[in-house]
Amino acid sequence: MISSPQNEKLKLVRKLRERKHREREGLFATEGEDLIEAGLAAGAQPRFLLVAAGSGLAGEEVAPELLAELSSLGSGTRAIAVWPLRWRERADAPCVYLHGVGDPGNVGAILRTAHALLDGSLALGPGCADPFSPKAVRASMGSIFARPPARSELGETPAPRVALVAHGGAGLAALEGAKTLCLGAEREGLPAQVLAGCEAAATIPLRPGGAESLNVAAAAAIAAQRISSAAMTEASDA
């Protein structure tokens, strides 16, 4: 049983909280049995698996107080796994492209949405949060394993592309037939060069007098559902 905080595996898990160490080591960590099950179900193999002593879980036992110190969850954890980073080589249609989305929770949630509604890929452009950060991994709810993201420029994504903009776009019907859905940061939106690379722009209509905008993950879910619904209708009519 691991009982020293200076154990090399525990030291590595601490380092993997930071992006620079994840990129240098080519590894990331997950907490909790649910993410371990999701990783194994997707065919991923952990580098190692640490479990709280006495938990009855399979893995290398660690003194529970030491495992709790490693956890970024408020409630602690019974299991931590370290996995190799896996990136998709290219973004395939249907695709969600993100530019400048810097919140890891949003990145993870949109990865989950792309998987759940489109069975699609997530392409990350410049300025996006690390999808392998603890917050993003937790928000993906296992989709980080089932549909690993790609690092991509806009021009490498499938066409036609539709930009989701806060104001001035066409209705959601413009999303039908889109191969790539493009979203930007909540405050800045998509830059001009990305808008110029899209064949159309769409805006989600909001209730008059309500909030001026939507969270980017919520907007992505609404748009992805519209694309998914249109595709299913087309398939049933064929």
C-alpha positions as CSV (number, residue, x, y, z in Angstrom):
1,M,0.0,0.0,0.0
2,I,1.2,3.5,-0.8
3,S,1.5,5.4,2.5
4,S,4.1,8.1,1.7
5,P,3.1,11.5,0.1
6,Q,6.5,11.4,-1.6
7,N,5.5,8.3,-3.7
8,E,6.4,8.9,-7.4
9,K,2.9,8.1,-8.6
10,L,1.3,10.5,-6.2
11,K,3.8,13.2,-7.2
12,L,2.9,12.6,-10.9
13,V,-0.8,12.9,-10.2
14,R,-0.2,16.3,-8.5
15,K,1.9,17.5,-11.5
16,L,-0.9,16.5,-14.0
17,R,-3.1,19.2,-12.5
18,E,-1.1,21.6,-14.8
19,R,-1.4,21.8,-18.5
20,K,2.3,22.0,-19.1
21,H,3.0,18.8,-17.3
22,R,0.1,17.0,-19.0
23,E,1.6,18.0,-22.4
24,R,5.1,17.2,-21.3
25,E,4.2,13.7,-19.9
26,G,1.6,12.9,-22.5
27,L,-0.7,11.9,-19.6
28,F,-3.8,13.1,-17.8
29,A,-5.7,12.0,-14.7
30,T,-9.3,11.2,-13.9
31,E,-11.1,10.9,-10.6
32,G,-14.0,8.5,-9.8
33,E,-15.1,5.1,-10.8
34,D,-17.5,6.4,-13.4
35,L,-14.7,7.9,-15.6
36,I,-12.6,4.8,-15.1
37,E,-15.5,2.6,-16.4
38,A,-16.0,5.0,-19.3
39,G,-12.3,4.8,-20.2
40,L,-12.2,1.1,-20.1
41,A,-15.4,0.8,-22.1
42,A,-13.9,2.9,-24.8
43,G,-10.8,0.7,-25.0
44,A,-8.4,3.0,-23.2
45,Q,-5.8,1.5,-20.9
46,P,-4.7,3.4,-17.8
47,R,-1.0,3.8,-17.1
48,F,-1.9,3.1,-13.5
49,L,-4.9,3.0,-11.2
50,L,-4.9,4.2,-7.6
51,V,-7.7,3.2,-5.2
52,A,-8.4,4.0,-1.5
53,A,-7.3,1.3,0.8
54,G,-10.2,-0.8,2.0
55,S,-12.6,0.4,-0.8
56,G,-12.6,-3.1,-2.5
57,L,-11.9,-1.5,-5.8
58,A,-9.3,-3.0,-8.2
59,G,-6.0,-1.1,-8.3
60,E,-3.0,-0.1,-6.3
61,E,-4.1,0.8,-2.8
62,V,-3.3,4.2,-1.3
63,A,-3.9,5.5,2.2
64,P,-7.4,7.1,2.0
65,E,-6.2,10.4,3.4
66,L,-3.4,10.7,0.7
67,L,-5.9,9.9,-2.1
68,A,-8.3,12.5,-0.7
69,E,-5.5,15.1,-0.8
70,L,-5.0,14.4,-4.5
71,S,-8.6,15.0,-5.3
72,S,-10.0,18.1,-7.0
73,L,-13.5,17.1,-6.1
74,G,-15.0,18.6,-3.0
75,S,-16.2,15.2,-1.7
76,G,-12.9,13.4,-2.3
77,T,-12.6,10.3,-4.4
78,R,-12.0,6.5,-4.1
79,A,-10.2,6.1,-7.3
80,I,-7.7,8.0,-9.5
81,A,-6.5,6.8,-12.9
82,V,-3.7,8.1,-15.1
83,W,-4.2,7.7,-18.9
84,P,-2.2,8.5,-22.1
85,L,-3.5,11.6,-23.9
86,R,-5.4,10.6,-27.0
87,W,-6.1,13.2,-29.8
88,R,-8.2,12.6,-32.9
89,E,-6.1,12.9,-36.0
90,R,-8.7,14.9,-37.8
91,A,-12.2,16.3,-37.3
92,D,-14.8,14.3,-39.2
93,A,-18.4,15.4,-39.9
94,P,-20.5,16.1,-38.1
95,C,-18.1,18.4,-36.3
96,V,-18.2,21.2,-33.7
97,Y,-15.4,23.7,-34.0
98,L,-14.5,25.9,-31.1
99,H,-12.4,29.1,-31.3
100,G,-11.2,30.9,-28.2
101,V,-13.5,29.0,-25.7
102,G,-11.3,29.3,-22.7
103,D,-13.5,27.8,-20.0
104,P,-12.6,24.1,-19.5
105,G,-16.1,23.3,-18.2
106,N,-17.6,24.6,-21.4
107,V,-15.2,22.6,-23.5
108,G,-15.9,19.4,-21.7
109,A,-19.7,20.0,-21.8
110,I,-19.6,20.7,-25.6
111,L,-17.5,17.5,-26.2
112,R,-20.3,15.6,-24.4
113,T,-23.0,17.3,-26.4
114,A,-21.2,16.6,-29.7
115,H,-21.0,12.9,-28.7
116,A,-24.6,12.6,-27.4
117,L,-26.5,14.5,-30.1
118,L,-24.3,14.2,-33.2
119,D,-22.0,11.2,-32.6
120,G,-19.6,13.8,-33.9
121,S,-16.1,15.2,-33.4
122,L,-14.9,18.2,-31.5
123,A,-12.2,20.4,-33.1
124,L,-10.4,22.8,-31.0
125,G,-8.9,26.0,-32.6
126,P,-6.7,28.7,-31.1
127,G,-7.3,29.9,-27.5
128,C,-9.3,26.9,-26.3
129,A,-9.0,25.4,-22.8
130,D,-7.3,22.1,-22.4
131,P,-9.9,19.3,-22.8
132,F,-7.8,17.0,-20.6
133,S,-7.9,19.4,-17.6
134,P,-9.7,18.0,-14.6
135,K,-12.7,20.3,-15.0
136,A,-13.1,19.5,-18.7
137,V,-12.7,15.8,-18.2
138,R,-15.3,15.7,-15.5
139,A,-17.7,17.8,-17.6
140,S,-17.3,15.5,-20.6
141,M,-18.7,12.6,-18.5
142,G,-16.5,10.0,-20.3
143,S,-16.9,11.4,-23.9
144,I,-13.2,12.4,-23.7
145,F,-12.5,8.7,-24.2
146,A,-15.3,7.8,-26.6
147,R,-14.8,10.7,-28.9
148,P,-11.3,12.2,-28.4
149,P,-11.0,15.8,-29.6
150,A,-8.9,17.1,-32.5
151,R,-6.6,20.1,-32.7
152,S,-7.6,21.9,-35.9
153,E,-7.6,25.0,-37.9
154,L,-11.0,26.1,-39.3
155,G,-9.9,25.2,-42.9
156,E,-9.3,21.6,-41.8
157,T,-12.9,21.1,-40.7
158,P,-15.6,19.7,-43.0
159,A,-17.7,22.1,-45.1
160,P,-20.2,23.5,-45.2
161,R,-19.6,25.4,-42.0
162,V,-22.2,27.4,-40.1
163,A,-21.2,30.0,-37.5
164,L,-23.4,30.5,-34.4
165,V,-23.5,34.2,-33.7
166,A,-25.3,36.1,-31.0
167,H,-27.0,38.6,-33.3
168,G,-27.6,39.1,-37.0
169,G,-27.6,35.6,-38.2
170,A,-30.2,33.7,-40.1
171,G,-32.7,31.4,-38.3
172,L,-31.8,28.0,-37.0
173,A,-33.0,26.5,-40.4
174,A,-29.5,27.6,-41.6
175,L,-28.0,24.8,-39.5
176,E,-29.6,22.1,-41.5
177,G,-27.1,20.3,-43.6
178,A,-24.1,21.8,-41.8
179,K,-21.1,19.6,-41.5
180,T,-19.3,21.9,-39.0
181,L,-20.9,24.0,-36.3
182,C,-18.6,26.9,-35.3
183,L,-18.7,28.6,-31.9
184,G,-16.6,31.3,-30.2
185,A,-16.0,32.8,-26.8
186,E,-19.1,34.1,-25.0
187,R,-17.9,37.7,-24.8
188,E,-15.9,38.1,-28.0
189,G,-17.7,35.6,-30.3
190,L,-16.0,34.4,-33.5
191,P,-13.3,36.6,-35.1
192,A,-13.9,38.0,-38.6
193,Q,-11.5,35.5,-40.2
194,V,-13.5,32.6,-38.9
195,L,-16.8,34.1,-39.9
196,A,-15.4,34.6,-43.4
197,G,-14.6,30.9,-43.6
198,C,-18.2,29.9,-42.9
199,E,-20.8,29.5,-45.5
200,A,-23.6,30.8,-43.3
201,A,-24.3,32.2,-39.8
202,A,-27.2,31.4,-37.5
203,T,-28.6,33.0,-34.4
204,I,-30.7,31.4,-31.7
205,P,-33.7,33.6,-31.1
206,L,-34.1,34.7,-27.5
207,R,-37.1,35.9,-25.6
208,P,-37.6,39.7,-25.7
209,G,-36.7,41.3,-22.3
210,G,-34.7,38.3,-21.1
211,A,-31.0,37.6,-20.9
212,E,-29.0,39.0,-23.8
213,S,-27.1,35.8,-24.5
214,L,-26.7,32.1,-23.7
215,N,-23.8,30.2,-22.2
216,V,-21.7,28.8,-25.1
217,A,-22.3,25.2,-24.0
218,A,-26.1,25.8,-23.8
219,A,-26.0,27.4,-27.3
220,A,-24.0,24.5,-28.7
221,A,-26.6,22.0,-27.3
222,I,-29.5,23.9,-28.9
223,A,-27.8,24.1,-32.3
224,A,-26.5,20.5,-32.2
225,Q,-30.0,19.2,-31.4
226,R,-31.4,21.1,-34.4
227,I,-28.7,19.6,-36.6
228,S,-29.4,16.1,-35.2
229,S,-33.2,16.4,-35.6
230,A,-32.9,17.5,-39.2
231,A,-30.5,14.7,-40.0
232,M,-32.9,12.1,-38.3
233,T,-35.9,13.5,-40.3
234,E,-33.9,13.3,-43.5
235,A,-32.9,9.7,-42.8
236,S,-36.4,8.6,-42.0
237,D,-37.7,10.2,-45.2
238,A,-35.1,8.5,-47.3
